[in-house]
Every structure is written in structure tokens, then in C-alpha cells.
Amino acid sequence: MLRGAAPTNLWPSTHPLVWIAQQNRGAPMREFTFNTTPSIRMAPGGAARLGEILAAAGLAPTGAAVLFVTDPGILRLGLAAAALEDLEAQGFQPVLFDAIEPDPKATTVEAATETAREAGAACIIGFGGGSSMDVAKVAALLLGSDQTLDEMYGVGLARGTRVPLVLVPTTAGTGSEVTPVSILTTGTAEKKGISSPLILPDLALLDADLTLGLPPAVTAATGVDAMVHAIEAYTSRSANANPMSRMLAVQALGLLSGAIRRAVADGSDRDARADMLLGAMLAGQAFANAPVAAVHALAYPVGSLFGVPHGLSNALVLAEVMRFNAPEAGAEYAALAPHIFPEIDTGRSSQTVTAELVERLAALNAELGLEPGLSGVGIGAGDIPKLAEDAMRQTRLLVNNPREVTLADAARIYEASL
């Protein structure tokens, strides 16, 4: 059993494929597609061998220029130093692009693409959090496509080929290394997404040692973000909702919930860090194929309008969205409850179990040191109409929600989240 995973007696079977079959027994099997990163390598200390790994994978010829996309904080902390050194040692020419900001702008992607084009980059490496990886993904595609960035926004609208792409996460949250989605902020502060298997990387390198220095607040927010990914994937009403995503979501929640308190309390706990990184990746695989819903739809305006980090935005609206969804998704939430909090008594009605799960998740935010509500990040009642209006533009997400969300519903959820 993986460290931090839910006890095996919570599973109908210890074999995942049997578990999938049992979960869907008696239900008609719907058509679905499951895409993920073709090569995933979990290697503690692996970032220091990035050049060696890149060469062995044959993704770029020796001597080639490689665009290295990261952010100033990563460089300041020295997290990228060993990776850059090994790329040079293996004969590559790393070209640094470190202008990544939180909630990256479309103009940042275009600047990264131009830098890669001028350097003649044969490969792009995204090294950092979700922002760096999202920029790297789209830049790799823009280099090989005849489309403009504006033509790519949406689901399945991107076309062309991309240059080889490697992603190395330095936080345990977004799962961007295994998702075919990139979220960018346009000039109007509105978030837009590109969803296409074309932007799945060739290789994801998971090095938990890169996450050892994360501050407790970042560890908490990104960890809850990953938990949200799993919860929303499990309850997604997407046409592509599928049993593999549900299985991955359950395993992810067992790892994440079992490790998040330890990782926040002791950032040097390597076992906890590894479980968090793996759990975030599994959650990423889950929601990459059974997309997220109203939690993210309501969180995006919080981030774009008020500069709140994405993971924290999700954490702040999670409980109230779940309360809103409970009439339609209560049985599913109740099924997830013991994988998140094994001490929950599941021998009660799904309504009662779900209510306790939501209360415990809200309490977890406070326990981890996160703000208890939107008011803590400077949002007041007067901001709710604009937030609700922007949330309703996230139609690609809202369509996946277990319960239809109206403008008035969104406003009430924000109000309850203050």
C-alpha cells in the first residue's frame, strides 16, 4: 500500500481494475477516452539529472538549444541550478525564460514562444508550478502550429504539431504535468483555457526533493487544490466522465489527505512530500479526463480579479459549492468521505455523511493555516455581483457540475463563502 493511502479495507477490492469493474457493475458502459502523459518518471533527485534524462529520452539532439521556462522565485531559491548545470553538462544549450507570473498572461506565452523561436529551440522544458508548465505547454504548440493563440482557446480546437516537451513540477497541486489543459489570463483579466491532448508533454519528471522547501502556506493551498481536482473529477458530469478517473481520484485523495498535514507541519518530511506529489499527479490524470466543475468556475474570478493564488481560491469556495451540490451528488460525496477522513462513520445516511465531510474540509482549511473565507483575502459583499458574472462565463466548467448553477446561485455561494 502506498504511504498515506486509505486503508485497503475501504476498497471493494485491492486490485484497481477489479475495483473499476465493481464500481460499474450493472451500469451501462459509456464510450470514453482516457489520455495522459506517455512517460512519467518519479525520481527523487531526478532534476539534477535532467540533461541525462532528456538525452536518454531522445527528445532533443546533443548541442540543441532548449527553452527552460520557469519563474523568478524558482531561480532565487536555487531549485533550477542543478537542472541547468546538468543540461549544459550533457551538451544542451539551455535558454532561460523566467518571466512567469502567477495566473500567466497570454502575452507571457507569446513572449516565451518568440524567445524559443529566436533561439531555434528543439525542445521546451517547463520547470515550476502550474503557471510555468501551462506556459511551456502552449509555447511548445505555438512553435509547431499555424494557429494564433486566440484560435486555440476552447476544447479540441488546437491543431498542428508541437516541439518536444518535458514538464517538471515543483509544487504538489496543479497536476499540469499530466493534463491537456492550459489556463491563461487575457487582457481583460478573464481566464481562458486551451484543452487539447496536443499539449500533453512527452515526459513528466516527478522529483519530490524539489518540493522540500515549499512554505507551509503554499504546501497547504496547492495540496487542497489537488484534493479539489480529485473531488470534482469523481463527481464530474462531463460526457467523458469515466471509471478510470474515479479510481484515480480515490487513490489520489487517500494519498493527499494522509500526507497534507505532515507536509505542512514538517516541510522536510520526504515521505509526505512524495505522497503529495504523486497524489497531485494522480488527481491530475483524473480531472484531465473527467473535467472539473463549479469549484473551479467560481475560483477563477477570485484569482483573476483579486490576485488570489489558484489553490487558495479553490479552497475558499470548496465547502459552499459542495453544500450546493449535495442534493445531486450527496451519495458520491459520501462514498469519498472515508478516503479523505477515514474516521468518518459511514454507517449513516449519505446526507449526514456528506454534511460531516463538508464541515471537516472547511475545518481542514483552518487547520492548515489557510484563510477561512473570502473576506480574509479582501473580498466584500459589494464584489459579489462582478464575481458571479465572471463565474458564469466559465461555461466549459459549469456544464460538468452535478447541479446546474445560475447567476443567483453563484452569488449565494460567494456570499456564504465570505
MARKOLMI-445238 format. One line per 4 residues: number of its first residue (from 0); their letters; for each residue y, z, x of N, C-alpha, C. Coordinates in steps of 0.1 Angstrom, whole numbers, always signed. Layout:
NUM) A) Y,Z,X,Y,Z,X,Y,Z,X; ... .
END
This chain:
0) MLRG) -12,+0,+8,+0,+0,+0,+12,+0,+9; +23,-8,+5,+35,-8,+13,+42,+5,+12; +49,+9,+23,+56,+21,+23,+67,+20,+12; +68,+31,+4,+78,+31,-7,+74,+25,-19 .
4) AAPT) +62,+18,-20,+58,+11,-32,+54,+21,-42; +54,+16,-55,+50,+25,-66,+35,+28,-64; +30,+40,-68,+16,+43,-67,+7,+32,-73; -4,+29,-67,-12,+19,-72,-18,+22,-86 .
8) NLWP) -18,+34,-90,-23,+37,-104,-14,+33,-115; -2,+29,-111,+8,+23,-121,+5,+9,-124; -3,+3,-116,-6,-12,-117,-19,-13,-126; -20,-23,-135,-33,-25,-142,-43,-29,-132 .
12) STHP) -40,-36,-121,-49,-40,-111,-42,-39,-98; -49,-36,-87,-42,-36,-74,-40,-50,-68; -47,-60,-74,-46,-74,-69,-35,-81,-77; -24,-86,-70,-13,-92,-77,-17,-103,-86 .
16) LVWI) -26,-112,-82,-30,-123,-90,-37,-119,-103; -45,-108,-102,-52,-103,-114,-41,-96,-123; -31,-89,-116,-21,-83,-124,-13,-94,-132; -10,-105,-126,-3,-116,-133,-11,-120,-145 .
20) AQQN) -24,-122,-143,-33,-127,-155,-33,-116,-166; -34,-104,-162,-34,-93,-172,-21,-92,-180; -10,-94,-173,+3,-93,-180,+5,-104,-190; -2,-115,-188,+0,-126,-197,-12,-129,-206 .
24) RGAP) -22,-120,-206,-33,-122,-214,-30,-123,-229; -34,-134,-235,-32,-136,-249,-19,-143,-252; -10,-145,-242,+2,-152,-244,+1,-167,-239; +7,-176,-246,+6,-190,-241,+13,-192,-228 .
28) MREF) +6,-199,-219,+12,-201,-206,+22,-212,-206; +35,-209,-203,+46,-219,-204,+47,-226,-190; +52,-238,-191,+54,-245,-178,+66,-238,-171; +64,-237,-158,+75,-231,-149,+73,-237,-135 .
32) TFNT) +84,-236,-128,+84,-240,-114,+88,-228,-105; +81,-226,-94,+85,-215,-85,+88,-221,-71; +100,-219,-67,+104,-224,-54,+109,-212,-45; +106,-213,-33,+110,-202,-24,+111,-208,-9 .
36) TPSI) +117,-201,+0,+118,-204,+14,+104,-207,+19; +102,-218,+26,+88,-222,+30,+83,-213,+42; +92,-207,+50,+87,-199,+61,+96,-186,+61; +89,-175,+60,+96,-162,+60,+89,-154,+71 .
40) RMAP) +97,-149,+80,+92,-142,+92,+99,-128,+92; +90,-118,+91,+95,-104,+92,+92,-99,+106; +102,-96,+114,+100,-93,+128,+111,-83,+133; +107,-70,+134,+117,-61,+139,+121,-65,+153 .
44) GGAA) +134,-66,+156,+139,-70,+168,+139,-85,+170; +136,-92,+159,+134,-107,+160,+147,-114,+162; +159,-108,+159,+172,-115,+161,+174,-118,+176; +169,-109,+184,+171,-110,+199,+162,-122,+204 .
48) RLGE) +154,-127,+196,+145,-139,+200,+148,-151,+191; +160,-151,+186,+164,-162,+176,+163,-176,+182; +167,-177,+195,+166,-190,+201,+152,-195,+203; +143,-185,+207,+129,-188,+209,+123,-192,+196 .
52) ILAA) +126,-184,+185,+121,-187,+172,+125,-201,+167; +138,-204,+169,+143,-217,+165,+136,-228,+172; +134,-227,+185,+128,-237,+193,+113,-239,+188; +106,-228,+186,+92,-229,+182,+91,-235,+168 .
56) AGLA) +101,-233,+160,+100,-239,+146,+104,-254,+147; +109,-259,+158,+112,-273,+159,+124,-278,+150; +133,-269,+146,+143,-272,+137,+156,-278,+144; +156,-277,+157,+167,-283,+164,+162,-286,+178 .
60) PTGA) +166,-298,+184,+162,-301,+198,+169,-293,+208; +163,-291,+219,+169,-283,+230,+182,-290,+234; +192,-282,+236,+205,-288,+240,+214,-291,+229; +209,-290,+216,+217,-293,+205,+228,-282,+202 .
64) AVLF) +238,-287,+195,+248,-277,+190,+243,-271,+177; +245,-258,+176,+240,-251,+164,+252,-243,+158; +256,-245,+146,+267,-238,+140,+262,-224,+136; +268,-214,+141,+265,-200,+138,+275,-194,+129 .
68) VTDP) +271,-192,+116,+280,-187,+106,+279,-172,+104; +290,-165,+106,+289,-150,+104,+303,-145,+101; +305,-132,+101,+318,-126,+97,+323,-118,+109; +336,-115,+109,+342,-107,+120,+336,-93,+122 .
72) GILR) +331,-87,+111,+325,-74,+112,+312,-74,+120; +304,-84,+117,+292,-86,+124,+294,-87,+139; +304,-95,+143,+308,-96,+157,+313,-83,+163; +321,-76,+155,+327,-64,+160,+317,-53,+163 .
76) LGLA) +307,-53,+154,+296,-43,+156,+286,-47,+167; +287,-59,+172,+278,-64,+182,+264,-68,+177; +263,-70,+164,+249,-73,+158,+245,-87,+162; +254,-96,+165,+250,-110,+167,+249,-113,+182 .
80) AAAL) +253,-104,+191,+253,-106,+205,+240,-111,+211; +229,-104,+208,+216,-107,+214,+211,-121,+208; +214,-124,+196,+210,-136,+190,+217,-148,+197; +230,-147,+198,+238,-157,+205,+234,-159,+219 .
84) EDLE) +231,-148,+226,+226,-149,+240,+213,-156,+241; +204,-153,+232,+191,-160,+232,+192,-175,+229; +200,-178,+220,+202,-192,+216,+207,-200,+229; +216,-194,+237,+220,-201,+249,+209,-201,+259 .
88) AQGF) +202,-190,+260,+191,-189,+270,+180,-200,+267; +178,-203,+254,+168,-213,+251,+174,-228,+251; +186,-229,+256,+192,-242,+258,+200,-248,+246; +202,-240,+236,+211,-244,+225,+226,-242,+228 .
92) QPVL) +234,-248,+220,+249,-246,+222,+254,-240,+209; +254,-227,+208,+260,-221,+195,+275,-223,+194; +279,-228,+182,+293,-230,+179,+296,-219,+168; +305,-210,+171,+307,-199,+163,+317,-202,+152 .
96) FDAI) +314,-198,+139,+323,-199,+128,+322,-185,+122; +333,-177,+124,+333,-163,+120,+344,-160,+110; +348,-170,+102,+359,-168,+93,+354,-164,+79; +343,-158,+78,+337,-155,+65,+343,-142,+59 .
100) EPDP) +347,-143,+46,+353,-132,+39,+344,-128,+28; +345,-116,+22,+337,-112,+10,+341,-122,-1; +331,-124,-10,+332,-134,-20,+339,-147,-15; +331,-154,-6,+337,-165,+1,+343,-176,-7 .
104) KATT) +354,-182,-2,+362,-192,-10,+356,-206,-7; +358,-215,-16,+353,-229,-14,+360,-235,-2; +372,-231,+1,+379,-236,+13,+372,-232,+26; +366,-220,+25,+359,-215,+37,+347,-224,+40 .
108) VEAA) +340,-227,+29,+328,-236,+31,+333,-249,+37; +343,-255,+32,+348,-268,+37,+352,-267,+51; +358,-255,+55,+362,-253,+69,+350,-252,+78; +340,-245,+74,+327,-244,+81,+320,-257,+83 .
112) TETA) +321,-265,+72,+314,-279,+73,+322,-287,+83; +335,-287,+83,+342,-295,+92,+340,-291,+107; +339,-278,+109,+336,-273,+122,+322,-278,+127; +312,-278,+118,+299,-283,+121,+299,-298,+124 .
116) REAG) +307,-305,+116,+308,-319,+118,+314,-323,+131; +325,-316,+134,+332,-319,+147,+323,-316,+159; +314,-306,+158,+306,-302,+169,+293,-310,+169; +290,-318,+159,+278,-325,+158,+266,-316,+157 .
120) AACI) +267,-306,+149,+257,-295,+148,+244,-301,+142; +233,-298,+149,+220,-303,+144,+213,-293,+135; +219,-281,+134,+213,-270,+126,+223,-260,+123; +222,-253,+112,+231,-242,+108,+224,-229,+107 .
124) IGFG) +229,-219,+112,+224,-205,+111,+233,-197,+103; +229,-191,+93,+237,-181,+85,+232,-167,+89; +241,-159,+95,+238,-146,+101,+247,-136,+95; +242,-128,+86,+251,-118,+80,+247,-114,+66 .
128) GGSS) +256,-110,+58,+253,-107,+44,+253,-119,+35; +254,-117,+22,+252,-128,+13,+264,-139,+15; +276,-134,+18,+287,-144,+20,+284,-153,+31; +280,-149,+43,+277,-157,+54,+266,-167,+50 .
132) MDVA) +255,-162,+44,+244,-170,+41,+247,-181,+30; +255,-177,+20,+259,-186,+10,+268,-198,+16; +277,-194,+25,+285,-205,+31,+276,-214,+40; +267,-208,+47,+258,-216,+56,+250,-226,+47 .
136) KVAA) +245,-221,+36,+236,-230,+27,+244,-242,+23; +256,-240,+18,+263,-251,+12,+268,-261,+23; +273,-255,+34,+277,-263,+46,+266,-272,+51; +254,-267,+51,+242,-275,+56,+240,-287,+46 .
140) LLLG) +242,-285,+34,+240,-295,+24,+252,-305,+25; +264,-300,+25,+276,-309,+26,+275,-319,+38; +269,-314,+49,+268,-323,+61,+259,-335,+58; +249,-334,+49,+240,-344,+47,+241,-351,+33 .
144) SDQT) +251,-347,+25,+252,-353,+12,+265,-361,+11; +264,-371,+1,+276,-379,-1,+285,-373,-12; +281,-361,-17,+289,-354,-28,+300,-346,-22; +310,-344,-31,+320,-334,-28,+315,-321,-32 .
148) LDEM) +322,-310,-28,+318,-297,-32,+319,-295,-47; +330,-300,-53,+332,-299,-68,+320,-305,-76; +314,-316,-70,+304,-322,-77,+290,-315,-77; +290,-305,-68,+277,-297,-67,+276,-285,-76 .
152) YGVG) +287,-280,-81,+287,-268,-89,+278,-271,-102; +270,-261,-105,+261,-262,-116,+247,-260,-112; +238,-263,-122,+223,-261,-120,+217,-275,-118; +211,-278,-106,+204,-290,-104,+213,-302,-102 .
156) LARG) +226,-300,-99,+235,-312,-98,+237,-316,-83; +233,-308,-74,+234,-312,-60,+224,-322,-56; +228,-331,-47,+218,-341,-42,+221,-344,-28; +212,-352,-22,+213,-356,-8,+203,-348,+1 .
160) TRVP) +205,-348,+13,+197,-340,+23,+206,-331,+30; +200,-321,+36,+208,-312,+44,+203,-311,+58; +211,-306,+67,+206,-304,+81,+197,-291,+81; +189,-289,+91,+180,-277,+91,+188,-265,+90 .
164) LVLV) +182,-255,+84,+190,-242,+80,+181,-230,+82; +187,-220,+89,+180,-207,+92,+189,-196,+87; +184,-187,+80,+192,-176,+74,+186,-162,+80; +195,-154,+84,+192,-141,+90,+200,-130,+83 .
168) PTTA) +194,-123,+73,+202,-113,+66,+205,-100,+74; +216,-95,+73,+219,-82,+80,+222,-71,+70; +220,-73,+57,+220,-63,+47,+208,-65,+38; +204,-54,+31,+193,-55,+22,+198,-55,+8 .
172) GTGS) +201,-66,+2,+207,-67,-11,+207,-80,-18; +213,-90,-12,+215,-103,-19,+203,-111,-21; +194,-110,-11,+182,-119,-12,+185,-134,-10; +197,-136,-5,+202,-150,-4,+193,-159,+5 .
176) EVTP) +186,-152,+14,+177,-160,+23,+165,-167,+16; +163,-163,+3,+152,-169,-4,+156,-175,-18; +169,-176,-20,+174,-181,-33,+181,-195,-31; +179,-203,-41,+185,-216,-41,+199,-216,-48 .
180) VSIL) +206,-205,-46,+219,-203,-52,+230,-199,-42; +241,-205,-44,+253,-201,-36,+265,-198,-45; +271,-187,-44,+282,-183,-52,+295,-184,-44; +305,-191,-49,+318,-193,-42,+329,-190,-52 .
184) TTGT) +340,-186,-46,+352,-183,-53,+362,-195,-52; +366,-200,-64,+375,-212,-64,+389,-207,-62; +399,-217,-62,+413,-213,-60,+418,-205,-71; +412,-204,-83,+417,-196,-94,+411,-182,-94 .
188) AEKK) +403,-179,-84,+396,-166,-83,+384,-166,-92; +381,-177,-99,+369,-178,-107,+357,-181,-98; +345,-174,-100,+333,-177,-93,+326,-188,-99; +321,-197,-90,+313,-208,-94,+300,-208,-86 .
192) GISS) +289,-213,-92,+276,-213,-85,+271,-227,-83; +264,-229,-72,+256,-241,-69,+241,-236,-69; +233,-242,-78,+219,-238,-79,+211,-251,-77; +203,-251,-66,+195,-262,-62,+185,-258,-52 .
196) PLIL) +172,-263,-53,+163,-260,-43,+166,-266,-29; +176,-276,-29,+180,-282,-17,+186,-272,-7; +192,-261,-12,+198,-252,-3,+189,-240,+1; +177,-240,-3,+167,-231,+3,+166,-233,+18 .
200) PDLA) +166,-223,+26,+165,-226,+41,+151,-230,+45; +150,-235,+57,+137,-238,+63,+130,-225,+67; +138,-216,+72,+133,-204,+78,+142,-192,+74; +136,-181,+70,+143,-168,+68,+137,-158,+78 .
204) LLDA) +146,-152,+86,+141,-142,+96,+146,-128,+92; +137,-119,+89,+140,-106,+84,+138,-96,+96; +149,-91,+101,+149,-82,+112,+155,-69,+107; +147,-59,+103,+153,-46,+98,+162,-39,+107 .
208) DLTL) +160,-41,+121,+168,-34,+130,+183,-38,+129; +186,-50,+123,+200,-54,+121,+207,-45,+110; +199,-39,+102,+205,-31,+91,+206,-16,+95; +202,-12,+107,+202,+2,+110,+216,+8,+111 .
212) GLPP) +226,+0,+113,+240,+5,+115,+248,+4,+102; +242,+0,+91,+250,-1,+78,+255,+12,+74; +267,+13,+70,+272,+26,+64,+265,+30,+51; +265,+43,+48,+258,+47,+36,+263,+40,+23 .
216) AVTA) +276,+38,+22,+282,+31,+10,+277,+17,+9; +276,+10,+20,+271,-4,+19,+256,-4,+16; +249,+5,+23,+235,+6,+20,+232,+8,+5; +240,+17,-1,+238,+21,-15,+241,+9,-24 .
220) ATGV) +253,+3,-22,+257,-8,-31,+248,-20,-30; +244,-24,-18,+236,-36,-16,+222,-33,-21; +217,-20,-20,+204,-16,-25,+203,-17,-40; +214,-11,-47,+214,-12,-61,+215,-27,-66 .
224) DAMV) +222,-35,-58,+223,-49,-61,+209,-55,-62; +201,-52,-52,+188,-58,-52,+179,-53,-63; +181,-40,-67,+174,-35,-79,+178,-42,-91; +191,-45,-93,+196,-53,-104,+189,-66,-104 .
228) HAIE) +188,-73,-93,+182,-86,-93,+168,-85,-98; +160,-75,-95,+147,-73,-99,+146,-70,-114; +155,-61,-119,+155,-58,-133,+159,-70,-142; +169,-77,-138,+173,-89,-146,+163,-100,-145 .
232) AYTS) +156,-102,-134,+145,-112,-133,+134,-109,-142; +130,-96,-143,+119,-92,-151,+122,-94,-166; +135,-93,-170,+138,-94,-184,+145,-107,-187; +146,-116,-178,+153,-129,-179,+147,-137,-191 .
236) RSAN) +156,-143,-199,+152,-152,-209,+154,-167,-205; +155,-169,-192,+155,-183,-187,+143,-191,-192; +145,-204,-194,+134,-212,-197,+123,-212,-186; +127,-208,-174,+118,-207,-162,+113,-193,-159 .
240) ANPM) +116,-184,-168,+110,-170,-167,+95,-172,-165; +89,-164,-155,+76,-167,-152,+69,-154,-147; +55,-154,-147,+48,-142,-143,+49,-139,-129; +51,-149,-120,+52,-146,-106,+65,-138,-103 .
244) SRML) +76,-142,-110,+88,-134,-108,+87,-120,-113; +80,-118,-124,+78,-105,-129,+70,-96,-120; +60,-102,-114,+52,-94,-104,+60,-91,-92; +68,-100,-87,+76,-97,-75,+87,-87,-78 .
248) AVQA) +92,-87,-91,+102,-78,-95,+97,-63,-94; +85,-62,-99,+78,-48,-100,+76,-43,-86; +71,-52,-77,+68,-47,-63,+82,-44,-56; +92,-52,-59,+105,-50,-52,+111,-37,-57 .
252) LGLL) +110,-33,-69,+115,-21,-74,+108,-9,-69; +95,-10,-67,+87,+1,-61,+92,+4,-46; +94,-7,-39,+99,-5,-25,+113,+0,-25; +122,-6,-32,+136,-3,-32,+139,+12,-37 .
256) SGAI) +133,+15,-48,+136,+28,-54,+129,+39,-45; +118,+36,-38,+112,+46,-29,+119,+48,-16; +128,+38,-12,+134,+39,+1,+149,+41,+1; +156,+38,-11,+171,+37,-10,+177,+51,-7 .
260) RRAV) +172,+62,-12,+178,+75,-9,+176,+78,+6; +164,+75,+11,+162,+78,+25,+171,+69,+34; +172,+57,+31,+181,+48,+39,+195,+52,+38; +200,+57,+27,+214,+62,+26,+216,+75,+33 .
264) ADGS) +206,+84,+32,+207,+97,+39,+206,+96,+54; +197,+87,+59,+194,+85,+73,+194,+70,+76; +205,+65,+81,+206,+51,+84,+196,+46,+95; +191,+56,+103,+182,+52,+114,+168,+52,+110 .
268) DRDA) +164,+55,+97,+151,+55,+93,+145,+41,+92; +138,+37,+102,+133,+23,+103,+124,+19,+92; +115,+28,+88,+106,+25,+77,+114,+23,+64; +123,+31,+61,+131,+29,+49,+139,+16,+50 .
272) RADM) +145,+13,+61,+152,+1,+63,+143,-11,+61; +131,-11,+66,+122,-22,+65,+118,-24,+50; +116,-13,+43,+112,-14,+29,+124,-20,+21; +136,-15,+24,+148,-21,+17,+149,-36,+19 .
276) LLGA) +147,-40,+32,+149,-54,+35,+138,-63,+28; +126,-58,+29,+115,-65,+22,+117,-65,+7; +120,-53,+1,+123,-52,-13,+134,-62,-18; +144,-63,-10,+155,-72,-14,+151,-86,-14 .
280) MLAG) +143,-90,-4,+138,-103,-3,+129,-106,-15; +119,-97,-19,+111,-99,-30,+119,-101,-43; +129,-92,-44,+138,-93,-56,+145,-107,-56; +149,-111,-44,+155,-125,-43,+146,-136,-48 .
284) QAFA) +133,-135,-44,+124,-145,-48,+122,-145,-63; +122,-133,-69,+120,-131,-83,+132,-138,-91; +144,-134,-88,+156,-139,-96,+159,-153,-92; +155,-158,-80,+157,-172,-77,+150,-181,-87 .
288) NAPV) +140,-176,-93,+132,-185,-102,+133,-180,-117; +136,-168,-119,+139,-163,-133,+153,-157,-132; +163,-165,-134,+177,-161,-131,+182,-149,-138; +192,-143,-131,+199,-131,-136,+208,-134,-148 .
292) AAVH) +213,-123,-154,+220,-125,-167,+233,-117,-168; +234,-109,-178,+247,-103,-182,+253,-93,-172; +244,-86,-165,+250,-77,-155,+258,-84,-145; +252,-95,-140,+260,-103,-130,+272,-110,-137 .
296) ALAY) +270,-115,-149,+281,-122,-156,+293,-113,-157; +291,-100,-160,+302,-90,-161,+307,-85,-148; +298,-86,-138,+302,-81,-125,+311,-91,-117; +309,-103,-119,+316,-113,-112,+331,-112,-113 .
300) PVGS) +337,-110,-126,+351,-109,-127,+356,-96,-120; +348,-86,-120,+352,-73,-113,+354,-76,-98; +345,-84,-93,+347,-87,-78,+358,-97,-76; +359,-107,-83,+369,-118,-80,+383,-113,-84 .
304) LFGV) +385,-105,-94,+399,-101,-98,+404,-88,-91; +394,-80,-87,+398,-67,-81,+393,-65,-67; +386,-75,-61,+381,-73,-48,+370,-63,-46; +363,-60,-56,+352,-50,-55,+340,-57,-50 .
308) PHGL) +333,-52,-39,+321,-58,-34,+311,-61,-45; +304,-72,-43,+295,-76,-54,+284,-66,-58; +278,-59,-48,+268,-50,-51,+273,-38,-59; +285,-33,-56,+291,-22,-63,+295,-27,-77 .
312) SNAL) +300,-39,-78,+304,-44,-92,+292,-44,-101; +280,-48,-96,+268,-48,-104,+264,-33,-108; +265,-24,-98,+262,-10,-101,+270,-4,-111; +283,-8,-112,+292,-2,-121,+290,-6,-136 .
316) VLAE) +284,-18,-138,+282,-22,-152,+267,-22,-156; +258,-19,-147,+244,-19,-150,+240,-11,-162; +244,+2,-162,+239,+11,-172,+243,+6,-186; +256,+2,-187,+260,-1,-201,+255,-15,-205 .
320) VMRF) +252,-24,-196,+246,-36,-200,+231,-33,-205; +224,-24,-198,+211,-21,-202,+211,-14,-216; +220,-5,-218,+221,+1,-231,+224,-10,-242; +232,-19,-239,+235,-30,-249,+222,-38,-251 .
324) NAPE) +214,-41,-240,+202,-49,-241,+190,-42,-247; +191,-29,-248,+179,-21,-251,+172,-25,-265; +180,-29,-275,+173,-33,-287,+164,-45,-286; +167,-54,-276,+159,-66,-274,+149,-65,-262 .
328) AGAE) +153,-56,-252,+145,-55,-240,+139,-41,-237; +140,-33,-247,+135,-19,-245,+121,-18,-240; +112,-26,-246,+98,-25,-241,+96,-29,-227; +104,-39,-222,+103,-43,-208,+110,-33,-199 .
332) YAAL) +121,-27,-203,+127,-17,-195,+117,-5,-194; +111,-1,-205,+101,+10,-204,+90,+7,-195; +85,-6,-195,+74,-9,-186,+79,-8,-171; +91,-11,-168,+96,-10,-154,+99,+5,-150 .
336) APHI) +101,+13,-160,+106,+27,-157,+97,+34,-146; +84,+35,-148,+76,+42,-138,+76,+36,-124; +80,+24,-123,+80,+17,-110,+94,+21,-103; +103,+25,-110,+116,+29,-105,+117,+44,-103 .
340) FPEI) +113,+51,-113,+112,+66,-112,+98,+70,-117; +89,+72,-107,+75,+75,-111,+74,+88,-119; +83,+97,-119,+82,+109,-126,+86,+108,-141; +90,+96,-145,+93,+94,-159,+80,+95,-167 .
344) DTGR) +80,+102,-178,+69,+103,-187,+69,+91,-196; +59,+83,-194,+58,+70,-202,+50,+72,-215; +45,+84,-218,+37,+86,-230,+46,+89,-242; +58,+83,-242,+67,+84,-254,+71,+70,-258 .
348) SSQT) +80,+70,-268,+84,+57,-274,+91,+49,-263; +91,+36,-264,+98,+28,-254,+113,+30,-255; +118,+33,-266,+132,+36,-268,+136,+49,-260; +128,+59,-261,+130,+72,-254,+129,+70,-239 .
352) VTAE) +119,+62,-234,+117,+60,-220,+129,+51,-215; +133,+41,-222,+144,+33,-218,+157,+41,-217; +159,+50,-226,+171,+58,-226,+172,+67,-213; +160,+73,-210,+159,+81,-198,+161,+72,-185 .
356) LVER) +155,+60,-185,+157,+52,-174,+171,+48,-171; +179,+45,-182,+193,+42,-180,+201,+54,-175; +198,+65,-181,+205,+77,-176,+202,+80,-161; +190,+78,-157,+186,+81,-143,+193,+71,-134 .
360) LAAL) +194,+58,-138,+200,+48,-130,+215,+51,-128; +221,+55,-139,+236,+59,-138,+237,+71,-129; +228,+81,-130,+229,+92,-121,+226,+88,-106; +218,+78,-104,+215,+74,-91,+227,+69,-84 .
364) NAEL) +236,+62,-91,+248,+57,-85,+256,+69,-79; +258,+79,-87,+265,+91,-83,+258,+98,-71; +245,+99,-72,+237,+105,-61,+238,+98,-48; +240,+84,-49,+241,+76,-37,+255,+76,-32 .
368) GLEP) +265,+82,-39,+279,+82,-35,+287,+71,-40; +282,+63,-49,+290,+52,-55,+299,+57,-65; +310,+49,-68,+319,+53,-79,+312,+53,-92; +315,+63,-100,+308,+65,-113,+312,+55,-124 .
372) GLSG) +324,+48,-122,+328,+39,-133,+339,+30,-128; +343,+20,-136,+352,+10,-132,+366,+16,-129; +369,+27,-136,+382,+34,-133,+383,+38,-118; +372,+41,-112,+372,+45,-98,+376,+35,-89 .
376) VGIG) +376,+22,-93,+380,+11,-84,+393,+5,-89; +400,+12,-97,+414,+8,-101,+415,+0,-114; +404,-1,-122,+404,-9,-134,+407,+0,-146; +416,-4,-154,+420,+4,-166,+418,-4,-179 .
380) AGDI) +420,+2,-190,+418,-4,-203,+426,-17,-205; +438,-17,-199,+446,-29,-200,+440,-42,-193; +430,-39,-184,+424,-51,-177,+412,-57,-184; +408,-50,-195,+395,-54,-201,+396,-68,-208 .
384) PKLA) +407,-71,-215,+407,-85,-221,+405,-96,-211; +411,-95,-199,+410,-106,-189,+396,-105,-183; +390,-93,-180,+377,-93,-175,+367,-99,-185; +368,-95,-198,+359,-101,-208,+360,-116,-209 .
388) EDAM) +372,-121,-209,+375,-135,-210,+368,-142,-198; +370,-137,-186,+363,-144,-174,+348,-142,-175; +343,-131,-179,+329,-129,-180,+322,-140,-189; +329,-143,-200,+323,-153,-210,+323,-167,-204 .
392) RQTR) +329,-169,-193,+328,-182,-187,+315,-184,-179; +308,-173,-177,+296,-173,-169,+284,-177,-178; +285,-188,-184,+275,-193,-194,+262,-195,-187; +261,-199,-175,+248,-202,-168,+240,-189,-167 .
396) LLVN) +247,-177,-167,+241,-164,-166,+238,-158,-180; +248,-159,-188,+247,-152,-201,+236,-158,-210; +232,-171,-208,+221,-177,-215,+208,-170,-212; +207,-164,-200,+194,-157,-196,+193,-143,-202 .
400) NPRE) +203,-138,-208,+203,-124,-212,+194,-121,-224; +187,-110,-225,+178,-107,-236,+186,-107,-249; +199,-104,-249,+206,-102,-262,+219,-111,-260; +223,-118,-270,+235,-126,-270,+247,-117,-268 .
404) VTLA) +256,-121,-259,+268,-114,-256,+280,-121,-261; +288,-115,-270,+300,-121,-275,+312,-116,-267; +324,-121,-269,+336,-116,-262,+338,-102,-266; +337,-98,-278,+339,-84,-282,+328,-75,-276 .
408) DAAR) +316,-80,-275,+305,-72,-268,+309,-69,-254; +313,-80,-247,+317,-78,-233,+328,-68,-231; +338,-69,-240,+349,-59,-239,+344,-45,-241; +335,-43,-251,+330,-30,-254,+322,-24,-242 .
412) IYEA) +314,-33,-235,+306,-29,-223,+316,-25,-212; +326,-32,-210,+336,-29,-199,+342,-15,-203; +346,-13,-216,+352,-1,-220,+343,+11,-217; +330,+9,-221,+321,+20,-219,+318,+23,-204 .
416) SL) +321,+13,-196,+319,+14,-181,+330,+20,-174; +341,+22,-181,+353,+28,-174,+350,+42,-168 .
END
